[in-house]
Every structure is written in structure tokens, then in C-alpha cells.
């Protein structure tokens, strides 16, 4: 039986905007809300620090694994239905996770939250490409900026509650946003039906699908995404500790990380329009990498002299993240290639990203913290990121590279 295929023109702009807004706001909050209450979670379950390691390792691992599964699943169910399924997983995890009484179900429900977010991480850019119409750049801007806002707001729910069970309410707080997301996307799924791009033409024009690793731009974009994510996750995990070990107050260290996150929101607003309009992205990508280099140099040479200044530089260096997300859309023509590209760049990129925090954890010693070698390695990674990004951002289309390789 033929499936009903939708087109981008079938979805009103207001619905598309509402769908992207609620999806982007849910892309980090369910993960970022755990960190501030992690100590309370461990105490409630009588668990050792190993539980913390499992929980904090989940995002990178699931982003990689689910990223590989997202496009094949969407090819069977459709983009909208797969996104809606992932959002349902997030809602189930958010709803029941705070009320469990032992560590194992907490881990399992956290896995549901992260898996659902991972599906949206990969498929939402392709969905925007398919249904955004003339608003693709605007919707990508909203997605990037609100994704940053989701990560910045997630930890704040911990400040809303007091008492021994406050952590449960802090985690449950985000269920309301998850419910709003599911309601909006159930409506979109009902309206759109099956909507994986290009599926309806497969029988009429069978053609061999060329592997994305044969497209040079796809490879460089994967490296760019992985290196910037490695820097970002290393900063999220260790920047406060770097400053505290150097002698800064905990409040200053926390504020420094908040500054990095806040500038990420600005980057999400700026980079999609910049990429759409700029003739060459080379000077911008060099500037982004240079900001990260200056931030790391400041942490090496004078960490407590001006920690918030160094965090500003690192935050500006973090604009590589919205740049990478936008390039997935901007360097592909068809929504089908966008979906495949997102499912290639993000999972393999997150494998690279996971290496940074893992290696830092292996070499870090609380008794004798030596951060200079780590910071020098991250500085070098930022330089390589800038060089790789220049090639990834060249005005070529991956569709054309795949056609030449066919």
C-alpha cells in the first residue's frame, strides 16, 4: 500500500515554528538538569561514584549509537513519526525517572531521555530542511539558539526547590516542557503522515546510494563537528575544576561556565545567517578558533587573573557548534542527503568528542592536578579544528560530490 508523502509546503509556517521551538527547548534540559543534583541522586540510592560515571558518559555514547540508527529508522517510519517517537521516550523518562527508588531504573529511564534527545539531535536539521520552506535559515537559527538555552536553563531547576527530596522535583520540573513537545509533534505527525525525503521516488528511479565517506566535504565536516564537540564537552566537564584548582572561588568557576553557555545562545542566533550570507567563511572560522586558543592560553598563563575574560573567549570559540550544525544543512541540497549527512556527521563526530573528556579523566589526579598539558592539547585541537573547518565550509554541495562518486 502506498504511503502518503508530505511536502514542505503542506505544513503551515506557524506549525513549523512551534514544532522547532518546543523540540529545541527539550534538546538539552533533560540531560543538563542532572548535574547539579547528581550528589543528591547518589546519596538517595546509596550508590558509589561509578553511577555518576555511567550517567555522565551516557550523552556522548547514545548520541553516537542512536545517531547511527536514526536515519534507517526514519526511512521506515518517516522523519516526523521518528522524531515524535523519540519525544515520547523523553517524556516517559522525564515522568518516571525522579520517582524511582534504586539506581538501575534511574539509569534505564535516563537512557530513554538521552536516546530520545539523540534522535532529535540527528533528525531535526533534516526535518527543517524538508518542511522549513523559505524559513530554513530562520528555523536553524531558532534551533541553534534554543538548544543553547536548553543547556543553560537545565541546571537552574535545582535552585527552585529545597529539602531532601528537592532533586526529585528539580528533575520532574522538565516533564511539562516534554509534554508540550509531544502534544505539538503528535499533531504534526497526524497532519504529515510519512515524510522521509525521497522515499516516494525509489521505485521509479532506483539508483545506488553512494557512501558518505566518499564525499570529502562530509569527512571534513565530521572532523570539524567532532573536534568542536570534544572542546565543548571538555569545557563542560572540567572548566570549573580547572579554575578551582588554580585558586578561583567555586562561584567564579560556575559563573565562568555559565558565560560559556550564554555565549553559545548568541552563536546560535548569529551563525546560521552568517553562513547563509557570507561569500567565504574562512575569516570567521579562523576567528572562532583563535578565540578558543586565546581562552586556553589565558587559562594556562594566568587562570585566576581574569577567568571571566577567558570564558568569554572560550564561549566565542564555542560558536563552532552552531556553525557545524548549520553547515550540515547548508552544504547539502536535498532533504534526503541532509538526513543522511546528519546521521553520518553527528554519531561519528560524537565518537571523537567522547575521547577528550575520557582521556582528561584518565590523566587528571586530584592530589596533583596538572592542567597545562591538557590545556595545550585542547589548544592544539582548536587550531586543527579551525583548519579543518575552513575545508568543511567551502561552498560545495555534498550531493554533487556523491553524484561524481557514483
VENFENGI-V173219 format. One record per residue. RES is the residue in three letters. PSI is psi in degrees with one decimal (999 if undefined). Layout:
<<RES:PSI> <RES:PSI>>
This chain:
<<UNK:135.3> <UNK:140.9> <UNK:145.2> <UNK:121.6> <UNK:138.6> <UNK:165.1> <UNK:163.6> <UNK:-28.8> <UNK:-14.5> <UNK:-12.8> <UNK:118.5> <UNK:147.0> <UNK:-39.9> <UNK:-38.2> <UNK:-42.5> <UNK:-43.2> <UNK:-44.6> <UNK:-41.0> <UNK:-44.2> <UNK:-39.1> <UNK:-50.8> <UNK:-32.3> <UNK:-46.6> <UNK:-36.8> <UNK:-20.1> <UNK:-0.6> <UNK:-15.1> <UNK:-23.8> <UNK:-40.8> <UNK:-21.8> <UNK:-48.3> <UNK:-20.4> <UNK:-13.5> <UNK:-39.2> <UNK:-51.6> <UNK:-21.2> <UNK:12.2> <UNK:-39.1> <UNK:-40.7> <UNK:-36.7> <UNK:-46.2> <UNK:-41.8> <UNK:-39.6> <UNK:-34.5> <UNK:-3.2> <UNK:35.4> <UNK:156.4> <UNK:175.9> <UNK:-16.5> <UNK:-31.7> <UNK:-40.2> <UNK:-40.6> <UNK:-41.9> <UNK:-46.2> <UNK:-45.3> <UNK:-20.8> <UNK:-16.9> <UNK:-46.7> <UNK:-52.3> <UNK:-42.9> <UNK:-45.4> <UNK:-34.1> <UNK:-35.1> <UNK:-50.8> <UNK:-49.1> <UNK:-27.8> <UNK:-37.3> <UNK:-28.0> <UNK:-18.4> <UNK:-50.1> <UNK:-45.5> <UNK:-38.7> <UNK:-42.7> <UNK:-30.3> <UNK:-29.4> <UNK:-40.5> <UNK:-23.6> <UNK:153.4> <UNK:-51.6> <UNK:-43.2> <UNK:-38.0> <UNK:-41.8> <UNK:-43.6> <UNK:-39.1> <UNK:-45.8> <UNK:-38.9> <UNK:-32.5> <UNK:-39.5> <UNK:-42.5> <UNK:-45.2> <UNK:-43.7> <UNK:-45.9> <UNK:-45.5> <UNK:-34.1> <UNK:-40.7> <UNK:-21.5> <UNK:-42.0> <UNK:-16.5> <UNK:4.9> <UNK:163.0> <UNK:6.0> <UNK:168.9> <UNK:-38.2> <UNK:-50.9> <UNK:-29.7> <UNK:-43.0> <UNK:-44.2> <UNK:-42.1> <UNK:-33.0> <UNK:-37.4> <UNK:-38.6> <UNK:-44.0> <UNK:-49.0> <UNK:-38.7> <UNK:-43.5> <UNK:-40.8> <UNK:-38.2> <UNK:-39.5> <UNK:-46.0> <UNK:-35.7> <UNK:-42.1> <UNK:-42.5> <UNK:-21.7> <UNK:-40.9> <UNK:-39.7> <UNK:-37.3> <UNK:-42.0> <UNK:-41.9> <UNK:-38.6> <UNK:-41.8> <UNK:-2.3> <UNK:-19.1> <UNK:-128.9> <UNK:1.1> <UNK:18.9> <UNK:-47.5> <UNK:-43.2> <UNK:-42.6> <UNK:-37.1> <UNK:-34.1> <UNK:-45.6> <UNK:-45.2> <UNK:-48.4> <UNK:-42.7> <UNK:-41.8> <UNK:-27.0> <UNK:-45.1> <UNK:-39.8> <UNK:-37.1> <UNK:-42.3> <UNK:-34.2> <UNK:-33.9> <UNK:-28.9> <UNK:-47.9> <UNK:-18.4> <UNK:-19.0> <UNK:-23.3> <UNK:-23.9> <UNK:-4.4> <UNK:-14.1> <UNK:152.3> <UNK:163.2> <UNK:170.8> <UNK:-24.5> <UNK:15.1> <UNK:-34.6> <UNK:-33.9> <UNK:-45.5> <UNK:-35.0> <UNK:-38.8> <UNK:-37.1> <UNK:-22.2> <UNK:-37.0> <UNK:-0.6> <UNK:-29.1> <UNK:-38.9> <UNK:-38.0> <UNK:-37.7> <UNK:-42.5> <UNK:-39.7> <UNK:-46.7> <UNK:-40.7> <UNK:-47.4> <UNK:-44.2> <UNK:-26.2> <UNK:-39.2> <UNK:-44.1> <UNK:-42.1> <UNK:-41.0> <UNK:-38.2> <UNK:-37.8> <UNK:-34.0> <UNK:-147.6> <UNK:129.8> <UNK:31.9> <UNK:127.8> <UNK:134.6> <UNK:-9.7> <UNK:-36.8> <UNK:-13.4> <UNK:0.6> <UNK:-42.0> <UNK:-31.4> <UNK:-36.5> <UNK:71.7> <UNK:135.4> <UNK:149.4> <UNK:133.1> <UNK:120.5> <UNK:135.1> <UNK:140.3> <UNK:-23.8> <UNK:-11.7> <UNK:-6.4> <UNK:111.7> <UNK:-39.9> <UNK:-35.7> <UNK:-38.9> <UNK:-45.5> <UNK:-37.2> <UNK:-35.5> <UNK:-44.4> <UNK:-42.3> <UNK:-47.4> <UNK:-43.3> <UNK:-42.7> <UNK:-40.9> <UNK:-35.0> <UNK:-36.5> <UNK:-43.8> <UNK:-44.3> <UNK:-46.9> <UNK:-31.7> <UNK:-41.4> <UNK:-44.0> <UNK:-37.1> <UNK:-29.5> <UNK:-12.1> <UNK:-47.3> <UNK:-40.2> <UNK:-36.5> <UNK:-45.7> <UNK:-39.5> <UNK:-43.5> <UNK:-26.0> <UNK:-9.3> <UNK:3.4> <UNK:153.3> <UNK:153.2> <UNK:-36.8> <UNK:-38.8> <UNK:-42.3> <UNK:-40.7> <UNK:-39.8> <UNK:-38.1> <UNK:-43.7> <UNK:-35.5> <UNK:-37.2> <UNK:-42.3> <UNK:-46.6> <UNK:-39.7> <UNK:-39.8> <UNK:-24.7> <UNK:-34.3> <UNK:-44.6> <UNK:-41.8> <UNK:-37.6> <UNK:-28.2> <UNK:-34.1> <UNK:-44.7> <UNK:-40.5> <UNK:-44.4> <UNK:-39.5> <UNK:-45.5> <UNK:-35.2> <UNK:-31.6> <UNK:-24.6> <UNK:136.6> <UNK:-40.0> <UNK:135.0> <UNK:-2.4> <UNK:-52.1> <UNK:-33.3> <UNK:-42.4> <UNK:-33.7> <UNK:-43.3> <UNK:-40.3> <UNK:-46.8> <UNK:-39.6> <UNK:-38.1> <UNK:-43.7> <UNK:-41.7> <UNK:-45.7> <UNK:-39.7> <UNK:-44.8> <UNK:-38.0> <UNK:-40.6> <UNK:-41.2> <UNK:-30.7> <UNK:-46.7> <UNK:-35.9> <UNK:67.2> <UNK:-35.5> <UNK:-2.4> <UNK:-42.2> <UNK:65.4> <UNK:-33.3> <UNK:-29.2> <UNK:-43.6> <UNK:-35.1> <UNK:-30.9> <UNK:-45.5> <UNK:-43.6> <UNK:-37.1> <UNK:-40.4> <UNK:-36.2> <UNK:-27.6> <UNK:-5.9> <UNK:-8.6> <UNK:-27.3> <UNK:-54.8> <UNK:-28.5> <UNK:-44.7> <UNK:-43.5> <UNK:-42.5> <UNK:-36.0> <UNK:-28.1> <UNK:-39.8> <UNK:-42.5> <UNK:-25.4> <UNK:19.7> <UNK:143.7> <UNK:-54.1> <UNK:148.6> <UNK:-31.5> <UNK:-45.6> <UNK:-35.2> <UNK:-44.1> <UNK:-45.8> <UNK:-41.9> <UNK:-43.3> <UNK:-39.1> <UNK:-9.1> <UNK:-50.2> <UNK:-47.3> <UNK:-50.4> <UNK:-44.4> <UNK:-34.3> <UNK:-37.8> <UNK:-24.1> <UNK:-44.9> <UNK:-42.8> <UNK:-36.5> <UNK:-23.2> <UNK:-37.5> <UNK:-62.6> <UNK:-34.4> <UNK:-48.5> <UNK:-36.9> <UNK:-42.3> <UNK:-32.9> <UNK:-33.2> <UNK:-14.6> <UNK:132.5> <UNK:115.2> <UNK:-31.0> <UNK:-30.8> <UNK:72.7> <UNK:123.4> <UNK:95.9> <UNK:-16.0> <UNK:-47.8> <UNK:-38.1> <UNK:-46.1> <UNK:-35.6> <UNK:-38.8> <UNK:-41.5> <UNK:-36.6> <UNK:-45.7> <UNK:-40.0> <UNK:-34.6> <UNK:-38.6> <UNK:-47.2> <UNK:-39.9> <UNK:-44.0> <UNK:-43.0> <UNK:-43.2> <UNK:-39.4> <UNK:-35.6> <UNK:-44.2> <UNK:-39.8> <UNK:-29.8> <UNK:0.8> <UNK:146.3> <UNK:71.9> <UNK:155.2> <UNK:132.7> <UNK:-30.0> <UNK:-43.0> <UNK:-38.8> <UNK:-38.6> <UNK:-38.3> <UNK:-39.0> <UNK:-29.0> <UNK:-12.7> <UNK:999>>
